[in-house]
Amino acid sequence: MFTQPDYAALFTASPYPYLLVNRDFTIIGANPAYLQSTGRTAEQIVGLHIFEAFPADPDDPESTNLDEVRISIEQVFATRQPHTSALLRYAVPRETPEGRVFDERYWSAIHTPVFDAAGEVAFVSQNAIDVTDLYRFDVDSRKYYLKQGANAVPDIPQMNRPQMHEAMTRILSLERSQLQKMFNQAPSFIAVLTGPNHVFEMANEAYYQLVGHRELIGKPLLEAMPEVVVQGVRRVLDGVFTSGEPIVLRDSKISLQRQPDGPLEDRYIDLLYQPIVDQDGRVSGIFAQGSDVTAAYQASQALSEKVVQLEEIRESQAFQLALSDRIRQLDDPDDVTGAACALLGQALNAARVLYAQIDDDKGTASIRRDWTAPGNASLAGRVTTMNDFGPELIAALRAGQAIANNDVALDRLTLGYADAYAGIGIRADLLVPYVKAGKLIFVLTVQDATPRAWRDAELRMVQETAERTWSAVEAARARAALRSERDQSQSIFDSMGEGFAVLDKDWTILRMNAEGLRLTQCRAEDVIGHNHWEVWPELRGTPADTVFRRVMATGATEIIELAHRMPDGRRAWIETRTHRSLDGGIAFFFRDVTERREAQEQLTVADRRKDEFLAMLAHELRNPLAPIGAAADLLQRARLDEAQVRQTSQIIGRQVRHMTSLVDDLLDVSRVTRGLVELHTERLDIRDIVNDAIEQVTPLIHARRHHLAPALPPHAPLVMGDRKRLVQVLANLLNNAAKYTPEGGHLTMAADVRASHVLLHVTDDGIGMAPELVMRAFELFSQAERSSDRSLGGLGLGLALVKSLVDLHHGSVTCESPGQGKGSTFTVCLPRLDGDAPAPMATHSADSTPHTQAAPGHLRIMVVDDNVDAAAMLALLLESNGHEVHVEHAALPALAACERDTPDVFLLDIGLPDIDGVELATRLRARLDAQQAVLVAITGYGQEQDRARTAAAGFNHHLVKPVDMAKLYAILDEVRPARRASGARNDA
């Protein structure tokens, strides 16, 4: 007879502790084993909420894992499955005479569902095993640790050992699961290999991903990964296994077959091989751990390559900008190619660069232009047979292939044709062809006399130069052809210098020419027949979108310039001219105007430099005008004796010569704009320089009632310099001091002589300078505070000019100021010449003092100048010197006057109102009575070509306005003796 088991008795008799909890967490039962392990009685806990019976320690709430227990029980009710808390911390309260205390306990618990007759979870059974004797809890790290040592765990009663075994099984299962999960989820790849054959014992998921999910476990390396054995991996593993020493590899390249029967893939890895040592101290296996750094390695390589590319691009852009600037002003195609050859040869340090025009039908090359480095012969003008230099090479050029030939004696394309290259002194060359309509048209060639390993960047530079040059050469031709037959000729369409495209009304691209494809960096098959907005979606919503739609709607032609980011990353400005086509779509021309935009910016800079130039011109001319004006006023207002007149005329003469010298310097515009000034140096006494400078600023000093105190040593030293420029330096400093010193102030001009240099100090008690102004006083356009009417004037050029000129004299200039309102001191330091002998005081004779006493005898002179005042003044000077002067203001009256009497000397202006002075001279030389006359050109033009033109017309001399009278008197003095010798015959 079957007897129903007494489950209550089993529950009570079980040595395992059990607690029963219903859905509202009320304890409905606990067996004796549970009561014993918790130190409670059934009366104390049954009927209470589980967390009321076993509350948390209020002084240490974290010592009781209430949340973990609650979640575990709720999960059992929800999932109807057991849930294990392998190890949890749960302090148990205990009543003592001193009050309640909490004993820190560690448990291994499993919650199991108990079902009713209907199959629903009626309550949850908690089986909690006390493992406090086995584990400890570290509060700081919040981790559990197994107690260590022989006496760490007390003897466990025989009856409790199954419980401990059960608890340890749970804990070990959890730890093993966690370790396996960590092993498999480790981001780096890990494998364990055992024995001398390196048998795979373990491998994580990352390792499988690296090697392609092949079978590994239980296989030796040779069988599992045969492709790496020949790459030296086996040798490395053998070394670790034998030596017991770890090996670390960085960025190690390894080729793996990641797909069955697939190709080898290169991977770069960081790897550690660590020996595994057993209890006997022998190496039993190898722990392999590493990371796949392929992406990082490739990124690093790409970054390095990008840095090199960016530098090459920077150099190429600078070169192309210089090339654009150079060829922009050239109209002749040969001049364009000649300039390109020269710039390219200098940039690449080549022996020769040539531009050859090809007659592909005849197989000949005509060298139109070339550039050669010193020591290399020019080939310009030669016609050569192309096949002499290698038929395969010529075939490659015809195919449009650019060629870099490092050594013509070794390259397969030129092997056997080295003699032809030797004949022109070449061992290496770069060749870039231009092929049009299937024919080779031009070849740009860079040559070197020795073997040379051409860089890719150099080949690209030549290709870009060729493209830019040929584009510039053909642009004019294409534009001319386009004007005559734009819409009909396919050949013109293909050779246009602008991009051209046609879109129908549905935005489908019907046509685009080669230049358009080049500008957009697209292939024809990727553009023709496609929707415009699909090819260039980035243009939607831009001004280009608006213009296209408006032109399509209204038919009005519009032009727009927009910046575009090109596929290669370059930012370019594109000008687009849009027209409506006959079918309701649009046609537009577009071109890269980046160079023009850059040129506009450069023009802005040039315009600013022009303003600076004009300001400097005004500044340099203002100082000598002051003493000239003062002298002119003096001559008008006073009755002067001969000495005063002489002194006044000397001042005017010196200052006019100074201004004339400045004008001569300014005629060479390119030299001035590049900041180049030519010094005419000589031995100078510093006193002469100071005196001339004071003479220039005296009118301003008198006008402002300043007191100027020169303090010069009795024996001033000598310096080597340009007199005019050094006077300009000191005059600028004195002018600056006078302008910024209130009326009635004091100025000092002092010299301090040292062993190797001379110090010149200009000191004032004027407005002074703030420290920040002192620091930038010599910068261009730097100014102190201006008066409201700009009476203190200047454009900030004076001190900058002073510094530039002093630097040219190998000196220095500094400024000091105690502060605003406390004056300033400027100090010029110049190298001193060796020797103490002073230079003689400057005199103004010979070249500088006007000729006032005529030599014996007189000449008949005709002055022809349409400037009435100039002609009159020149005549007065000549008459005062004893000559007979006749004046005309046009060429034809002068010729008529010669019919009555032929002068000895003609002083002819070139710019005359009827016929110019050159034509007048030609007609005079054709007359018999004027063939012996002396013709002197008086003109404002003084360039070499001007002098050559007057000499060809028969002029004996060429003088530049304002006329240096000393030179004119010297010419007349040479004429007098000859005229005196023939005087009797002439009078007769």
CORSULLIN-V219861 format. One record per backbone hydrogen bond with DSSP energy under -1.0 kcal/mol. CO is the residue of the C=O (numbers start at 1). NH is the residue of the N-H. Records with the same first field share a line. If there is no record, write none. Layout:
CO=NH + NH
This chain:
5=7
6=10
7=11
8=12
9=13
10=14
18=31
19=126
20=28 + 29
21=124
22=25
25=50
26=22
27=47
29=20
31=35
32=36
33=37
34=38
35=39 + 40
42=46
45=48
48=27
49=52 + 53
50=54
60=63
61=64
64=66
65=69
66=70
67=71
68=72
69=73
70=74
71=75
72=76
73=77
74=78
75=79
76=80
83=111
85=109
88=107
89=65
92=103
94=101
96=99
99=96
101=94
103=92
105=90
106=131
107=88
108=129
109=85
110=127
111=83
112=125
114=122 + 123
116=119
120=116
123=114
124=21
125=112
126=19
127=110
129=108
131=134 + 135
134=147
136=145
138=142
143=138
145=136
149=152
157=160
160=164
161=165
162=166
163=167
164=168
165=169
166=170
167=171
168=172
169=173
170=174
171=175
172=176
173=177
174=178
175=179
176=180
177=181
178=182
179=183
180=184
181=185
189=290
190=204
191=288
192=201 + 202
193=286
194=199
195=198
197=221
198=221
199=194
200=218
202=192
204=208
205=209
206=210
207=211
208=212 + 213
216=219
219=200
220=224
221=225
225=228
228=233
229=232
232=236
233=237
234=238
235=239
236=240
237=241
238=242
239=243
240=244
247=273
249=271
252=269
254=267
256=258 + 265
259=262
265=256
267=254
268=293
269=252
270=291
271=249
272=289
273=247
274=287
276=284 + 285
278=281
282=278
284=195
285=276
286=193
287=274
288=191
289=272
290=189
291=270
293=297
294=298
295=299
296=300
297=301
298=302
299=303
300=304
301=305
302=306
303=307
304=308
305=309
306=310
307=311
308=312
309=313
310=314
311=315
312=316
313=317
314=318
315=319
316=320
317=321
318=322
319=323
320=324
321=325
322=326
323=327
324=328
327=330
332=336
333=337
334=338
335=339
336=340
337=341
338=342
339=343
340=344
341=345
342=346
343=347
344=348
345=350
351=373
352=447
353=371
354=445
355=368 + 369
356=443
357=366
359=363 + 364
363=386
364=359
365=384
366=357
367=381
369=355
371=353
373=376
379=382
382=367
384=365
385=388
386=389
387=390
390=394
391=395
392=396
393=397
394=398
395=399
396=401
397=400
403=431
405=429
406=452
407=410 + 411
411=415
414=417
417=421
418=422
419=423
421=424 + 426
422=425
427=408
428=448
429=405
430=446
431=403
432=444
434=441 + 442
436=439
439=436
441=358
442=434
443=356
444=432
445=354
446=430
447=351 + 352
448=427 + 428
452=454
455=459
456=460
457=461
458=462
459=463
460=464
461=465
462=466
463=467
464=468
465=469
466=470
467=471
468=472
469=473
470=474
471=475
474=478
475=479
476=480
477=481
478=482
479=483
480=484
481=485
485=489
489=493
490=494
491=495
499=590
500=513
501=588
502=510 + 511
503=586
504=507
507=532
508=504
509=529
511=502
513=517
514=518
515=519
516=520
517=522
524=527 + 528
527=530
530=509
531=535
532=536
536=539
537=540
539=542
542=546
543=547
544=548
545=549
546=550
547=551
548=552
549=553
550=554
551=555
558=578
560=576
562=574
564=572
566=569
570=566
572=564
573=593
574=562
575=591
576=560
577=589
578=558
579=587
581=584
585=581
586=503
587=579
588=501
589=577
590=499
591=575
593=597
594=598
595=599
596=600
597=601
598=602
599=603
600=604
601=605
602=606
603=607
604=608
605=609
606=610
607=611
608=612
609=613
610=614
611=615
612=616
613=617
614=618
615=619
616=620
617=621
618=622
621=625
622=626
624=628
625=629
626=630
627=631
628=632
629=633
630=634
631=635
632=636
633=637
634=638
641=645
642=646
643=647
644=648
645=649
646=650
647=651
648=652
649=653
650=654
651=655
652=656
653=657
654=658
655=659
656=660
657=661
658=662
659=663
660=664
661=665
662=666
663=667
667=669
668=672
669=673
670=674
671=676
672=675
682=721
684=719
685=689
686=690
687=691
688=692
689=693
690=694
691=695
692=696
693=697
694=698
697=701
698=702
699=703
700=704
701=706
702=705
704=744
707=747
709=749
711=751
717=686
718=833
719=684
721=682
722=726
723=727
724=728
725=729
726=730
727=731
728=732
729=733
730=734
731=735
732=736
733=737
734=738
735=739
736=740
738=741
740=767
742=745
745=707
746=765
747=709
748=763
749=711
750=761
752=759
756=832
757=754
758=830
759=752
760=828
761=750
762=826
763=748
766=823
767=821
770=774
771=775
776=779
779=782
787=790
790=793
796=781
797=801
798=802
799=803
800=804
801=805
802=806
803=807
804=808
805=809
806=811
807=810
812=829
814=827
816=825
819=822
824=764
825=816
826=762
827=814
828=760
829=812
830=758
845=848
859=884
860=904 + 905
861=886
862=907
863=888
864=909
867=871
868=872
869=873
870=874
871=875
872=876
873=877
874=878
875=879
876=880
878=883
879=882
884=861
886=863
888=865
890=894
891=895
892=896
893=897
894=898
896=899
897=900 + 901
904=934
905=862
906=936
907=864
908=938
910=912 + 917
916=920
917=921
918=922
919=923
920=924
921=925
924=927
934=906
935=956 + 957
936=908
937=959
939=961
943=947
944=948
945=949
946=950
947=951
948=952
949=953
950=955
951=954
957=937
959=939
963=965
964=968
965=969
966=970
967=971
968=972
969=973
970=974
971=975
972=976
975=979
976=980
977=981
978=982
982=986
983=987
984=988
